[in-house]
Amino acid sequence: MSDSIGMPRVRVATTSLAGCFGCHMSFLDMDERLLELAKVVEFDRSPLTDIKHCGPCDIGLIEGGVCNAENVHVLREFRRNCKTLVAVGACAINGGLPAQRNHLDLGDCLQQVYVKRDGIEEGGVPDDPELPLLLDRVHPIHEVVRVDYFIPGCPPSGDAIWKFLTDLIGGRTPRLAHPLLRFD
Amino acid sequence: MDSSLETAADREQLRRVVIDPVSRVEGHGKVTLLLDEDDHVREARLHIVEFRGFEVFIQGRPYWEVPVMVQRLCGICPVSHHLAASKAMDRVLGIPVTRSAEKLRRLMHYGQILQSHALHFFHLSSPDLLFGFESEVGKRNIVGVAAAYPEVARQGVLLRKFGQEVIRATAGKRIHGTGSVPGGMNRHLAVEDRDALRAEIDHMVEWSRAAVELVKRLHRADPALYDEFGRLRANVMSLVRADGAMDLYHGALRFRDADGKILIDKVPDQSYRSLIREQVKPWSYMKFPYLQQLGPDEGWYQVGPLARVQNCDFIPTPLAEAERREFIDHGRGEPVRATLAYHWARMIEMLHAAETIRDLLGDGDLLEGALLADGERGSEGVGIIEAPRGTLIHHYQVGGDDLVTMCNLIVSTTHNNQAMNTAVREVARRYLDGRKLTEGLLNHIEVAIRAYDPCLSCATHALGKMPLVLELADAGGEVVDRVVRE
């Protein structure tokens, strides 16, 4: 696929692992600039498309940390296929709020939520083989694969994601000026 | 309950087809179909495969952190969790929220309804409706819509942007803001933000009307599809204002049965537990709530736009009310139960949100007035709000040391769990049974799920079980985590 001047489009894949989709919402917070981006970019696997597996891509954006076997599998699929892999937001970088469960015993939590809580009928912990295996801790993605760039924030703003992507696509070293580099 | 396709008798003999991940929705879900050798669908399940743990790790945190922490359940509707938690904590603190604080929260909330409904319709669902369920995969997304229908895409993007700006102006940030606090708000609306929003709001009302028109055109163009696809009978639940009006910020609980008759009415939010119980099924991390008096088989219900538009007696803004009447007339005396009618109802609500924002922006209480009051401290509170996807329940107990001792959340999408599974089975039976499955046919299943606008991250605040041994190795092959479960 090419744009009007014959340059190949930059192929971008995105996914949310153990995250809240807030970083994807920030991606959409590029607002009208999304329509500009769409002229130079084509999307591969992403929650915004119906492509279910990541193929060869230029840029992979990862939201969320790693909390189960499926996350590990998807993250490795992205690393294998993406020339540049980017950890987007607090959860991908350090586990974020989901990592608050790291100090708890998983078994106790399961019992609390699925068996002991008031209002539960026919309680029992879900254990179907279709459900992915959980890790007992939530991990940042760099503990599992090599990561090329990290964009902090919970979530990073649409402006930060725009600046980063336009730098990268334009062949410049991505630089976030001080006001765009936030951790909240 | 339609359980005929929930569990096949001879599962080992059947062929498994999986849709994984369900795409153009928020969160992690997959659908499994079990087929026999003649391609008849014998089992169909929507699995929610994600776990979170919020309900557990919120316990032990100071109550004032909660409205900011829990919104990280969901980046699409953070305001819903931010406000439901704040409302519950208002109760804990015994604080009657001031007029200014409530209006500011309402403005934030209706901004969120506007942005979330625009996002869902334009960015996520419109490709199916504009191009067809079996259209080319590579085009079936918002970029494809932008190329084929640039004005539709532009209005969708700008409607969402406006809603996000309303949230920024009231919460401080577009996503995961801090404006609402237990007992009130921590900021007024700035005059410059008010003026900037006012300059745009008439466009937003117009474009919301156009969006309702677009959905009606789609219904008119293919009534057989729009009136029949995924049609099912269900009870409905939502908050309703004391006078019967739609109110997405506050009200009492009302249930109607599948014929539209009011079953239960005017139940105060603090008493939700007398109505609802939850069932656990081993194949999904998402629980299955039901109305206790009807039991799990008959007591499941729908929430969200399709439920709300038909559960209220009227919508308190004129343009949306006119659209509601036309919608009700479409049912010819019967409740409208077609799955795709969710989109129509959702766009009526988006119009209502735009009108409500327009009215609120003229209110001086947003700019000045007390933001916090004093109260008589208690130990327990329930906060219920109508989030974009439906009724959201937050329930907390707080100890004398200000730490949360109990947290129970029933989120919007969880209420729709059985309804979504039933819709999946209806569509599987009607469109897929006995046919060679193609990507386009499988997308029919996703179209039905998408209509509910599920927010699967929200719905999976619990933790799951690990039946096997799992090792996590880092990039160098070093094992960094190992889990063993029987």
Boltz contact constraints between the chains, C-beta under 6 A:
constraints:
  - contact:
      token1: [A, 20]
      token2: [B, 72]
      max_distance: 6.0
  - contact:
      token1: [A, 20]
      token2: [B, 74]
      max_distance: 6.0
  - contact:
      token1: [A, 20]
      token2: [B, 75]
      max_distance: 6.0
  - contact:
      token1: [A, 20]
      token2: [B, 457]
      max_distance: 6.0
  - contact:
      token1: [A, 21]
      token2: [B, 26]
      max_distance: 6.0
  - contact:
      token1: [A, 21]
      token2: [B, 75]
      max_distance: 6.0
  - contact:
      token1: [A, 21]
      token2: [B, 76]
      max_distance: 6.0
  - contact:
      token1: [A, 22]
      token2: [B, 75]
      max_distance: 6.0
  - contact:
      token1: [A, 22]
      token2: [B, 175]
      max_distance: 6.0
  - contact:
      token1: [A, 25]
      token2: [B, 75]
      max_distance: 6.0
  - contact:
      token1: [A, 25]
      token2: [B, 76]
      max_distance: 6.0
  - contact:
      token1: [A, 25]
      token2: [B, 175]
      max_distance: 6.0
  - contact:
      token1: [A, 29]
      token2: [B, 174]
      max_distance: 6.0
  - contact:
      token1: [A, 31]
      token2: [B, 157]
      max_distance: 6.0
  - contact:
      token1: [A, 31]
      token2: [B, 161]
      max_distance: 6.0
  - contact:
      token1: [A, 35]
      token2: [B, 146]
      max_distance: 6.0
  - contact:
      token1: [A, 38]
      token2: [B, 143]
      max_distance: 6.0
  - contact:
      token1: [A, 38]
      token2: [B, 146]
      max_distance: 6.0
  - contact:
      token1: [A, 48]
      token2: [B, 141]
      max_distance: 6.0
  - contact:
      token1: [A, 49]
      token2: [B, 141]
      max_distance: 6.0
  - contact:
      token1: [A, 50]
      token2: [B, 23]
      max_distance: 6.0
  - contact:
      token1: [A, 50]
      token2: [B, 137]
      max_distance: 6.0
  - contact:
      token1: [A, 50]
      token2: [B, 140]
      max_distance: 6.0
  - contact:
      token1: [A, 69]
      token2: [B, 470]
      max_distance: 6.0
  - contact:
      token1: [A, 97]
      token2: [B, 72]
      max_distance: 6.0
  - contact:
      token1: [A, 100]
      token2: [B, 57]
      max_distance: 6.0
  - contact:
      token1: [A, 101]
      token2: [B, 53]
      max_distance: 6.0
  - contact:
      token1: [A, 101]
      token2: [B, 57]
      max_distance: 6.0
  - contact:
      token1: [A, 106]
      token2: [B, 463]
      max_distance: 6.0
  - contact:
      token1: [A, 109]
      token2: [B, 53]
      max_distance: 6.0
  - contact:
      token1: [A, 109]
      token2: [B, 56]
      max_distance: 6.0
  - contact:
      token1: [A, 109]
      token2: [B, 463]
      max_distance: 6.0
  - contact:
      token1: [A, 110]
      token2: [B, 463]
      max_distance: 6.0
  - contact:
      token1: [A, 110]
      token2: [B, 465]
      max_distance: 6.0
  - contact:
      token1: [A, 112]
      token2: [B, 56]
      max_distance: 6.0
  - contact:
      token1: [A, 113]
      token2: [B, 55]
      max_distance: 6.0
  - contact:
      token1: [A, 113]
      token2: [B, 462]
      max_distance: 6.0
  - contact:
      token1: [A, 114]
      token2: [B, 280]
      max_distance: 6.0
  - contact:
      token1: [A, 119]
      token2: [B, 273]
      max_distance: 6.0
  - contact:
      token1: [A, 119]
      token2: [B, 277]
      max_distance: 6.0
  - contact:
      token1: [A, 119]
      token2: [B, 278]
      max_distance: 6.0
  - contact:
      token1: [A, 120]
      token2: [B, 278]
      max_distance: 6.0
  - contact:
      token1: [A, 121]
      token2: [B, 277]
      max_distance: 6.0
  - contact:
      token1: [A, 121]
      token2: [B, 279]
      max_distance: 6.0
  - contact:
      token1: [A, 122]
      token2: [B, 279]
      max_distance: 6.0
  - contact:
      token1: [A, 123]
      token2: [B, 280]
      max_distance: 6.0
  - contact:
      token1: [A, 124]
      token2: [B, 280]
      max_distance: 6.0
  - contact:
      token1: [A, 125]
      token2: [B, 465]
      max_distance: 6.0
  - contact:
      token1: [A, 126]
      token2: [B, 282]
      max_distance: 6.0
  - contact:
      token1: [A, 126]
      token2: [B, 285]
      max_distance: 6.0
  - contact:
      token1: [A, 126]
      token2: [B, 464]
      max_distance: 6.0
  - contact:
      token1: [A, 127]
      token2: [B, 282]
      max_distance: 6.0
  - contact:
      token1: [A, 127]
      token2: [B, 465]
      max_distance: 6.0
  - contact:
      token1: [A, 127]
      token2: [B, 467]
      max_distance: 6.0
  - contact:
      token1: [A, 128]
      token2: [B, 282]
      max_distance: 6.0
  - contact:
      token1: [A, 128]
      token2: [B, 283]
      max_distance: 6.0
  - contact:
      token1: [A, 130]
      token2: [B, 32]
      max_distance: 6.0
  - contact:
      token1: [A, 130]
      token2: [B, 47]
      max_distance: 6.0
  - contact:
      token1: [A, 130]
      token2: [B, 283]
      max_distance: 6.0
  - contact:
      token1: [A, 131]
      token2: [B, 49]
      max_distance: 6.0
  - contact:
      token1: [A, 131]
      token2: [B, 464]
      max_distance: 6.0
  - contact:
      token1: [A, 132]
      token2: [B, 49]
      max_distance: 6.0
  - contact:
      token1: [A, 133]
      token2: [B, 466]
      max_distance: 6.0
  - contact:
      token1: [A, 133]
      token2: [B, 468]
      max_distance: 6.0
  - contact:
      token1: [A, 133]
      token2: [B, 470]
      max_distance: 6.0
  - contact:
      token1: [A, 134]
      token2: [B, 51]
      max_distance: 6.0
  - contact:
      token1: [A, 134]
      token2: [B, 464]
      max_distance: 6.0
  - contact:
      token1: [A, 134]
      token2: [B, 466]
      max_distance: 6.0
  - contact:
      token1: [A, 135]
      token2: [B, 472]
      max_distance: 6.0
  - contact:
      token1: [A, 135]
      token2: [B, 481]
      max_distance: 6.0
  - contact:
      token1: [A, 135]
      token2: [B, 483]
      max_distance: 6.0
  - contact:
      token1: [A, 136]
      token2: [B, 483]
      max_distance: 6.0
  - contact:
      token1: [A, 143]
      token2: [B, 474]
      max_distance: 6.0
  - contact:
      token1: [A, 143]
      token2: [B, 480]
      max_distance: 6.0
  - contact:
      token1: [A, 145]
      token2: [B, 475]
      max_distance: 6.0
  - contact:
      token1: [A, 146]
      token2: [B, 475]
      max_distance: 6.0
  - contact:
      token1: [A, 154]
      token2: [B, 176]
      max_distance: 6.0
  - contact:
      token1: [A, 155]
      token2: [B, 175]
      max_distance: 6.0
